[in-house]
Amino acid sequence: MEDQNKNLLLATVLSFVVILVWFVLFPPPEAPPVDPNAPAVTQTQDAAPAAPAAAANGAATTAEADPLPEAPRLTVDTPALTGSISLLGGRIDDLSLKGYKETLADDSPIVRLLSPVGQEHPYYAVFGWGPGTGLTAEDVPGARTEWRVVQGGTLAPDAPVTLQWQNAKGMTFTREISVDDRYMFTVTDTVQNASGTAVSLFPYGIVARHGQPAGLQNFFVLHEGMVSRTDGTLTEQKYDDLMELPVVEREGAQAEVVDAGADGWIGFTDKYWMTTLIPEQGVPFTAVTKYVPSADIFQTETRKPVQELAAGATVTATTRLFAGAKEWATIRAYERDLGVTGFIDSIDWGWFYFLTKPIFAVLHWLNAVIGNMGLAIIALTFVLKVLVLPLAYKSYVSMAKMKELQPELEALKERAGEDKQKLQKEMMQLYKDKKVNPAAGCLPILIQIPIFFALYKVIFVTIELRHAPFFGWLTDLSAPDPSSIYNLFGLLPWAAPEPGSLIALIFIGILPILLGVTMWLQQKLNPQPTDPVQQQVFAWMPWIFMFMLGGFASGLVVYWITNNIITFTQQYLIMRSHGHKPDIFGNIKAGFKKKEPVPVADKSKKAKK
């Protein structure tokens, strides 16, 4: 029994240490303060090198601090999006997400994703052409070109808009912008060369972000910043990393340039939202990540190769823009239906992606069937327990056999006395003869660790858990339990402490208390260990976990409670099937009994033996 308790203690302490290191030693730093009065800056088209080859590889835009003039706008209205497009540059710079609010409050505004220059935290997409042979920056449309509408009004699904601009040399640039019923824009640029001479030029797309976003979490398990995929290689760079990029002279800024031969995409990702440029798949392009320190602008670009345009000829280029919520089903559909290779990896699955991806897929399916994310988490827990049942069964059987060996183990200890080496040798032989693995008791908890971390990642980063209700007071499974002992779970007329505060960690809610109770009951399947140190550790462990996990997402605590109840039931039934009936109430009573001190005389007798 003592060896079994040591193994269980080892597994429990290991779990505690891993979680403690992760969530206590690495707390998320506070987001940097944002100055709302900081001067606005913008992007503009600057002169490009004269040689076509240099133009294709050089800077498509540079940053400057000049304000933008007022320009007409086109309304965007879809089932998922609302906003407008500025005719200055044809920039997509005003988008909000109809299906998502900032908070759960009834009067909460919807989430705003993109903002124009001149407002707080400008964030936008702009498209244009870079000049090559026979052209200058004034001959091609850029970020400050004012387009005119030639077809359409409000941009909506099945209702595209067409813009047009002509240069002084007789070239006509036409841009058609369309959008689907979710978050995908398609920008199709066409150039007709009526100048009478051959020219060259290249199309580009830009997503620019002025300064770091508000509410940046800076949590090491969450990626926020640039995300890209080029020729099968996924790249993630945080904003701090972008500020450390080396200066590339031809870009005129700190930059990283990657040539993609076949497919890819690039953009910026937040915890739940993303804005990504997707060039035509199967066509070479150049992906550029850039930071302009003087203007504090982060920028991602896609550039296609220089295209030769003969007199009287026409050339067309198409780029897609994803601007919206990182919904798993939506992104997967774009990957499958539009051929956006590896687009599902824009969701931050983490190091345990081989667990997080299938776990979320099953959770998403269960939620679709059941219609309640909390019940889906409970059902997922049952599924996971069934998958590991063969291994867990062996573990519980081994623990039951260990209990049967207790009389023989006690006899060995009596015979061996103080000869530890002899005792160890005879114990190993006994385990071998009875085919018992004393370390098997660790397996249920050790198996739980990677599953726990993978589920934590799923609940933390996937938007499907954001503001997902369970029952009653649990209105957001991605947030901690909002109930609190502080106001007697809502019975007293004052508010509960703010989540994340020190007082909230002390005055925990209903779910963490249930977690502690289920862990404590699980311990009571076994008698107390004889070692006083082990007794103290086991006595405190459920309550330490109760407070430590009190600030975790309530969905994760629901999983842990369910897992404890299932584990308790499995272990109880397996013990009964092997002829051992756990004395749960007896073990509980024994835990409350005051231990009698051993008389000095008895201690001396034991020492003589």
Buried (B, 14 or more C-beta within 10 A) or exposed (E): BBBBBBBBBBBBEBBBEEBEEEBEEEEBEEEEEBEEEEEBBBBBBBEBBEBBEEBBBBBBBBBBEEEBEEBEBBBBBBEBBBBBBBBBBBBBBBBBBBBBBEEEEEEEEEBBBBBBBEEBBBBBBBBBBBBBBBBEBEBBBBBBBBBEEEEBEEBBBEEBBBBBBBBEBEBBBBBBBBBBEBBBBBBBBBBBBEBEEBBBBBBBBBBBBBBBBEEBBBBEBBBBBBBBBBBEEEBBBBBEBBBEBEEBEEBBBBBBBBEBEEBBBBBBBBBBBBBBBBBBBEBBBBBBBBBBEEBBBBBBBBBBBBBEBEEEBEBEBBBBBBBBBBBBEBBBBBBEEBEBBBBBBBBBBBEBBEBBBEBBEBBBEBBEEBEBBBBBBBBBBEEBBEEBEEBBEBBBBBBBBBBEBEEBBEEBEEEBEEEEEEBEEBBEEBBEEEEBBBBBBBBBBBBBBEBBBBBBBBBBBBBBBBBBBBEEBBBBBBBBBBBBBBBEBEEEEEEBBEBEEEEBBEBBBBBBBBBBBBBBBBBBBBBBBEBEEBBEBBEEBBBBBBBBBBBBBBBBBBBBBBBBBBBBEBBBEBBEEBEBEBBBEEBEEEBEEEEEEEEEEEEEEEEEE
